[in-house]
């Protein structure tokens, strides 16, 4: 298992490790075969920008390596969103707020990570720059043929799982942090969207986009969230038995594959044995999301608004799978878009009322383990399987985005299993409860 940021910072403070040595180890990992296609640009010069040791130790990220999804502006570099259509983009004049906050907290940028083109898929393949293969942050290399890393923050997840970065900055519009976290055996936290600015990031859906990160542990997720959101998480010493937890059956437990079902069931048993009180509930409101979006989705409509001028010039350079989803937004009537926004707010209010008796909900992050990359590789012959897998991967996580909620994915598999994620979630501004419950669960599962 990888050593997390918190433990590494403790080693720096007691003098048994140095930031320079930690960064060298991360750069070695970033240049290893495990990180093939994970980075679009490495920044080895970062080693020369480290502050004096005394300065670093006062900062929460202590000079440790951070990767940045190719969606976010870094001063002096073009932001291309995993697309050749933006190959001639001008360098960004300054860091976006999320990157600036990570730097100010002592984070050392190690490189820009690969991603699904324009962040429009949960699968993690990219026809322009290659597709990184999933890695298990708990147990190492996955057996057999290379498997999808999940998306859209694919390279960010692999950078954390392989040890190249302690923090992988990414985005989550329908699951793009939690899906790759689950498939790579690491932690991903999607905060309430309004808590972290998304300025300086190429948008997918201005309504749903969330700037957030993947880490090696839940306690690291708390540290990084505090940096990105510029706020303190209220910590609770309450044991897990004091929290009101529920498992919703509707939607979230449909058609789980055998590995996910086994890991999820085992995890619930372990938590109950540790004293957790977990209620199983129906949540029929989740079944309304499909009909609600029958006239079109927020991501399609809002992405098309941004992409129209670029598509007019360079449509042929887009991944056809991405372009087809963006172009659906062109057919959505303004009245349907306004209806969807209003219906969503009504649905959120009813969901919040249904969830009010509970401190957090527990679900599988995704209903399946990662399939082989070859099964969904770019090419029309794989399109049917690609879209089937994509819909399944996004099914559970996207409920939280439509809810304007917050959610944490943490690994719950054991050695010999492909990575499986447990999602701890709730409605907007329940971030602290989700993180505190997740921290308790992590400690129980690691015993």
JOBEL-V429423 format. One record per helix or strand. SS is the DSSP state (helix for helix, strand for strand). FROM is the first residue (numbers start at 1). LEN is the number of residues. If there is no record, write none. Layout:
ss:SS from:FROM len:LEN
ss:SS from:FROM len:LEN
//
This chain:
ss:helix from:5 len:9
ss:helix from:19 len:12
ss:helix from:33 len:3
ss:strand from:39 len:4
ss:helix from:44 len:6
ss:helix from:53 len:5
ss:strand from:65 len:5
ss:strand from:72 len:1
ss:strand from:75 len:1
ss:helix from:84 len:3
ss:strand from:92 len:1
ss:helix from:97 len:8
ss:strand from:108 len:6
ss:helix from:117 len:3
ss:strand from:133 len:1
ss:strand from:136 len:1
ss:strand from:140 len:1
ss:strand from:147 len:2
ss:helix from:154 len:8
ss:strand from:167 len:5
ss:helix from:178 len:6
ss:strand from:187 len:4
ss:helix from:193 len:3
ss:strand from:201 len:1
ss:strand from:211 len:5
ss:helix from:218 len:12
ss:helix from:240 len:3
ss:strand from:244 len:5
ss:helix from:258 len:16
ss:strand from:277 len:5
ss:helix from:284 len:9
ss:helix from:298 len:20
ss:helix from:320 len:12
ss:helix from:334 len:22
ss:strand from:360 len:5
ss:strand from:372 len:1
ss:helix from:373 len:4
ss:helix from:380 len:23
ss:strand from:406 len:6
ss:strand from:421 len:6
ss:helix from:431 len:15
//
